[in-house]
Amino acid sequence: MIPIVSFLPVVNSQQKLVALRPDFGDQTEDTYSYLLNVLQQVDFLERLAPLFIMLPVKHPRELPLDFAERDTSKHIALCIPELSCIDKEVGDKLEHFASLGMRILMDDFNSKASLIWPETKGIIVDCAQGIPSHIQPWLFSLQNNQHLAKNLDTLAQQQTASEAGFSLFSGEFAFSPTNSNKTGDATARARLLKLLNLVSRDADVKELETLFKQDASLSFMLFKIVSSAAFAQTVKVSSFVQAINLLGRRQLQRWLQLLLYAKQGDHGSGLNPLMLRAAFRASSMEAYCRQRGGSRDEQDSAFMVGMFSLLDLLFSTPLWEILKPLNLPEEIVDALTERAGELGSLLAIVELADRPKSQLLANALQAQGIDAGTYYENQVYSYTWVNQVCQDM
């Protein structure tokens, strides 16, 4: 049976997607080899490049000696439990892999006076209870390498890890209650919601232009998006009307939904952590709807459900109150507020797919009759789109 695993996003200090870390939960030791075979079948690793997979391997002694010579190795960073390297055979094998250019990180790193594996360059530290005091010196002595702080539950923990010297981050911190915007710019939020309402009812482009002109930041983002690689044009954009027409109503609606997240809160020069998660949910919902034969309008509704599903966290406001001025169809509101209907069932699935809940995810997929091949195909589609969004924003 093909294993179902969720993929936990790994981000950098700008909250942009860098890698995915499979969550194997309590599955058997050889799950990673089955997973790699499945991912190869859907061309997962190639299509996700330059993102890579941070692959946890609990018993590296079992890794075949030719692992680093396989085509998949360039897309993988091995995450090896540091204590397993006490075994000289494991250490020698990893040294062989490293000599062939494979990325290796010491997981659950806990070395103190000296390194357990002398060739250690990158480390992974469980920071759920804070950063152990003996870790800080290693972050400085192992410079010029990417170190991952995992199991971060709050934005404060993520910030602390960043200041300590970590450059990669994973955990539930995006969903932290502190990731909200009670004191944000209510006028900007109202303007975005009004724009979304105008686009959804196909308002005249002049009405849209008027609102864009009232917000310098929003105007800048519009022109930046139209000028990005995803919407590259051979002509220079010289007006709001031209920018809106080049982007198109459907894409404009989607980018406005993203901007709800991008414009809210104070995240320095980085993205709001919730934006990546919302973008993933939206693209996943769209993919499942399309595979079920949904029309273009139905796919747009699915996308919207995924995108709006985190607005209550973003604004620290009940979702029904945020949705009220949008005058959305009943099935969308019910999916968001009650997890009702087909869209609600799909939302319940995508809410599990980027969190460490692989067994619940497998059960939910089975209940909806979604096979492993469809699931992994949708994962690569979703994360490819999310990566593009991160680069464009």
TORLUM-202324 format. One record per residue: x, z, y of N, C-alpha, C in turn; residue in one letter. Coordinates in steps of 0.1 Angstrom, whole numbers, plus 5000, padded with zeros to 4 digits. Layout:
XZYXZYXZYA...
This chain:
500850004988500050005000500950005012M500649915022501449905034501150035043I502250105047502050225055501650195069P500850285074500350275088501150375096I501850335106502550435115502250405129V502150505137501950485152503350465158S503350405170504650385176504650465190F505550555191505650635203506550565213L506050545225506850475235508050565240P509150505242510350565247510550495261V510650575271510850525285512150565291V512450495302513650535310513150625322N514050645331513750735342512850675352S512650535351511650465360510350455353Q510150525341508950515333508650375328Q509650295326509550165320509850165306K509150095298509350095283510650035279L511350115271512650075266512750055251V512050135244512050135229510750195223A510550175210509450235203510050315191L509450435189509850525179508750545169R508850485157507850505147507650645143P506350685141506050825136505650815122D506450855113506250845099505450965093F505251075101504551185097505051245084G504151265074504551315061504751215051D504851085055504950985045506250985038Q506350915026507550925018508750865024T509950895018511250865024511450715026E510950635016511150485017510250415026D509450485034508450425043509150325052T510350365057510950285068511250145062Y511650135049511950005044510749915043S509649975038508349905038507949855052Y508149945061507749915075508549795080L509849795078510649685083510249555077L509849555064509449435058508149385064N507249475067505949435073506249385087V507049445095507349405109508049265109L508849245099509449105098508449005096Q507449035088506348935084505648885097Q505448975106504748945119505648915130V506948905127508048875137507948975148D507749105144507549215154508749235162F509949245155511149285162511649175172L511549045168512048935176511148925188E509848935186508848915197508949025208R509349145203509449265212510749265220L511749195216513049195223512849175238A513549245247514749335244514349475240P513149505238512749645233513349655219L513649775215514149795202513449915195F513649925182513050025174514050145172I513650265176514450385173513950435159M514650405149514150425135514650555129L513750655127514150775121514450765106P515550805101515950795087516350935083V515551005075515751145071516951155062K517051055053518151065043519050945043H519950935052520750815054521650785042P521850875033522550845021521950725013R520650715015519850615008519950475014E520450465026520550335033521550245026L521050115023522050025017523249995025P524349975019525649955026525549825035L524749735032524649605040523649615051D523049735053521949745063522349685077F523549715081523949675095524149525096A524249455084524449315084523149235083E522049295082520749235081520349185095R519449085095519049025108518249135117D517649225110516849325118517649425125T518949445121519749555126520049545141S520049425147520249415161519149465170K517949485163516749535170516549685168H517449745161517249885156518349975161I517950095165518850205166518550315156A519550345147519250445137519250585143L518250655139518150795144518450885132C519650945131520151015119520151165121I519551245113519651385114521051435114P521451495125522951535126523451605114E522651705109523151785098523451705086L522751595084523051505072524451455072S525151455084526451395085527551495080C527151615076528051705070528551645057I527651565051528051485039528951375042D530251385037531251285041530851145038K530051125027529650985023528750935034E527851015039526950975050527850935063V528751025066529550995078530350865077G530950845065531650715063530750595064D529550605058528650495059528250465073K527950565081527550545095528750485103L529950535100531150475107531250325104E530950285091530950145088529850075096H528650125097527650065104528050045119F528650155125529050155139530050045141A530950025131532049925133531449785133S530249765128529649635128528649625140L528749725149527949715162526649775162G526249845151524949905151524850025159M523650045166523450165174523050275166R523650395168523450515160523250635169I522250705168522050825176521850945166L522451055170522351175162521051255166M520151255157518851315159518851465157D518051545164518051685163519551735165D520151685175521551715178521651865181F522751925175522852065178524352115177N525252015178526652045178527052145189S527952235186528352335196529852305200K530752375193532152365198532752225195A532352165184532852025180531751945174S531951815174530851725169530851725154L529651735148529551725134529951585129I529551485136529951345133530851305144W532151295142533151265153532851145161P532151045155531950915162530650915171E530051035172528851045180528950995194T528050905198527950855212526650885218K525550865211524250885216523551005209G522751085216522151195209520651205212I519951275204518451295205518251445204I517651505214517451655214515951685216V515451775207514151825208514051925220D513351875230513251955243511852025245C511152045234509852105235509852245241A510952315237511152455242512252465253Q512452345260513552345270514852285264G515852275273517052215269518052335265I518452335252519452445248520652445257P521252565260522352575270523552495265S523752495252525052425247524952275247H523752225250523552075251524152015264I524052085275524452035288525851975288Q526852055283528251995283528351865275P527651855265527751725257527151605265W526151635273525551525281526551465291L527451555295528551505304529751445297F530151505286531251455278530951325271S529751305267529351185260528651085271L529351065281528850985292528750835288Q528050765297527950615295527150575282N526350665277525550635266524150685268N523150635261521750665263521450785254Q520950895260520551015253519051035254H518351065243516951075243516451225243L515651265252514951395252513551365246A513251425234512051405228511051525228K509851505225508851605224508651675238N508651595248508451645262506851655264L506451775268504951795269504451785283D505351805293504851805307505851715315T505351675327506151605336507251695341L507051815343508151915347509251905337A508951905324509951905314510751765314Q510051665317510651535318511651525329Q511151585341512051585353513251665350Q513151785344514251865341515251795332T514751725322515551655312516351545320A515651475329516351375337517451425345S517251535352518251605360519351655352E519151685339520151735330521151625326A520651505326521551395322520951305311G519751335306519051245297518651115304F518651005297518150875303517050815296S516650865284515450825277514550935274L513250915274512251025272511150985264F510651075256509451055248508651185246S507351165244506551285242505151265249G504451375250503051365256502951395271E504151385277504151425292503251345300F503051215296502151125304500751185305A500351265295498951315295498851455301F499951505306500051635312498951655323S498351765324497351795335497951785348P499251805349499951795362500151645367T499851555358499951415361498651365368N498251425379497051395385497251375400S496151345407496251305421495051365429N494851485428493751545436493951525451K495151525455495451515469495851375473T495751275465496151145468495351085479G495650955482494950885493493650835488D492550915492491250885488490750745494A491250715505490850585511491450465503T492650475499493250375491492550355477A492150475471491450465459490050405461R489350435472488050385474488150235477A489250195483489450045486489649965473R490450025464490649955452489449945443L488650055443487350055436486449945442L486449935455485549845461486049695458K487349675458487849545454487449505440L487549605431487149575417485749545416L484849605424483449575424483249435429N483949405440483749265446484149155436L485349185429485849085420484849065408V484349175403483449175392482149105395S481749095407480449025411480748895418R482048845416482448715421482248695436D482648795444482448785458483248675464A482948635476483648535483485148585486D486048485485487448525486487748585500V486948555510487148605524486948755524K485948805516485648945515486849015509E487448955498488649015492489749015502L489948915509491048905519490949015529E489749045534489549145544490049285539T489749315527490149445521491649445519L492249345514493649335512494449365525F493849305536494549315549494549455554K493649545549493549675553494549775547Q495349725537496249805530497549735528D498649775535499849705534500549715521A500349825514500949845501500249755491S498949745492498149665483498449515485L498649475497499049335501500349305495S501349395496502649375491502649355476F501849435469501749425454501149295450M500149245458499449115455500549005455L501248995466502248895467503448905457F503749035454504849055444504349005430K503149035427502648985414502548835413I502048775423501948625423503348565423V504348635429505648575429506548615417S505948695408506748745396506948635386S507748665376508048555366506748515358A505848615357504648585349503748485356A503848475369502948385377503748295386F505048265382505948185390505248055394A505448025407504847895412505947815419Q505747685420506647595426506447585441T505347645446505047645460505147785466V505547805478505547935485504147975489K503848105486502548165489502548205504V501648155512501648185526500448245531S499448275523498248335527497548425516S496748515520496048595510495048505502F494448415508493448325501494248255490V495448195494496248125484496648215473Q497148335476497548425466496448465456A495248485461494148525453493748405444I493748285449493348175441494348135431N495648155434496748125424496648225413L496348355416496248455406495048435397L493948395403492648385395491948505395G490548495394489748615394489948705382R490148645371490248735358491548815359R492648745363493948825363493948915375Q493248885386493248965398492549095394L491449085386490649205382491549295374Q492349235365493249315356494349385364R494949315373496049375381495449485390W494249465395493649575404493449705395L493049685383492849795374494249865372Q495249795370496649855369497049925381L496749865393497149925405496450055408L495350085402494750215403495750325398L496550285388497550385383498850375391Y499250245394500550225401500550295415A499450295422499450345436499150495437K498850565426498450705427499650795424Q499650905431500651015428502050985434G502851085433504251075438505251075426D505650955423506650945412507950875416H508250905428509550855434509550695433G510650645428510650495427510150445413S509750535405509250505392507750475391G507350435380505950405377505250535373L503950545375503150655370503150645355N503550755348503650755333502250705327P501150735333499850705327499650555327L500350475336500050335337500450265324M501650305319502050245306501050265295L500550385294499550425284498250355286R497850345298496550275301496650125298A497850065301498049925299498049895284A498649985276498749975262497249975256F496550075260495150085255494349955259R494549905271493749785275494049665267A495349635265495749515258495449535243S495449655237495149675223493649655222S492849705231491349685230491049535230M491649465239491449315241491749245228E492949285222493349215210492449235198A491949365196490949385185489649315188Y489249305200487949235203488149085200C489249025204489548885202489548855187R490248945179490348915165488948935158Q488049005164486649015158485748905163R486348805170485548685175484848715188G485248815196484648845208484848735219G483848705227483948605237484848655248S485148565257486048595268485548715276R484248715279483648825287483748955279D483548945266483649065257485049125257E486049035256487449075257487749145270Q487149085281487449155294486849295294D485649305288485049445287485849535279S486349495268487249575260488549615267A489049525274490249545283489949655293F488849645300488449735310488249875304M487649885292487450015286488750085284V489750015278491050075276491750115289G491650025299492250055312491650175319M490350185319489650295326489650425318F490050435306489950545298490750665302S491750645311492550755316492350795330L491350735336491150755351490750905354L490150965344489751105346491051195347D492051165339493351235340494051195353L493951075357494651025369494151095382L492751105383492151155395491651295394F491851365382491351495380489851505384S489151405380487751395383486951345371T485751395369484951355357484851205357P484951145345484950995344483650935350L482550995347481250945351481250935366W481851025373481851025388482650905393E483850875387484650765391484050635388I483350625377482750495373481450465381L480850565386479450545393479450435403K480450425412480350315422480650175417P481050165404481450035399480249965393L479150035390477949975385478249885372N478949955363479349885350478249875340L478349785331477349765320477249895312P476049925307475850045299476750065288E477049955280477949975268479350015272E479849975284481150015288481150165292I480150205299480050345303479950435291V479050395282478850475269480150485261D480950375260482150375253483150465259A483250475273484150555280483750705279L482550725281482050865282481650935269T481250855260480650905247481450855235E482350755237483050685225481950625216R480950575223479750515215479950365214A479250305204479250165202480550115196G480649985195481849925189483049945198E482849935211483949955220484450095220L483550195218483950335217484750355204G484350295193485050305181486550255182S486650135188487950075190488850165200L488250225210488950315219489450435211L488650485202489150595194490350565186A490550435182491650385174492950375183I492750305195493950285203494450415209V493550515211494050645216494950715206E494950675194495850735184497150655181L497150525186498250435181499550455189A499550535199500850555206501150705207D500650785197500750925197501150965182R501751085180502151125167501051165158P500151075155498951105147498650995137K499750965129499650845120498550855110S498350975104497350985094495950975099Q495651025111494351005117494150865121L495250795125495150655128494850575116L495450605105495250525092493750545088A493250665089491850685086490850615095N491150605108490350545117490350395115A491450335112491550195109490850155097L490950235086490250215074488750215076Q488250315084486850325087486250205094A487150135102486750015109487049885102Q487549895090487849775082489049695088G489949765094491149695100492349705091I492849595087494049605077495349625085D496349655077497749685083498249565090A498049445085498649325091498049305105G496649325106496049315119496549415129T496649535123497149645132498549615138Y499449575129500849555134500849425143Y500049335141500049215149499549255163E498549345164498049385177499049475184N499849555176500849645182501849555190Q502349455183503349375190502849295202V501549255201500949185212500849285224Y500349405221500149505232501349545238S502349575230503649625236504449515243Y504249395239504849285246504249265260T502949285261502249275274502649395282W502649515276503049635284504449615290V505349565282506749545287506749455299N505949345298505949255309505349315321Q504349395320503749475331504849565337V505549635329506549725335507649645343C507949535338508949455346508449395359Q507149365359506549305371506149395382D505849525378505349625387506449675396M
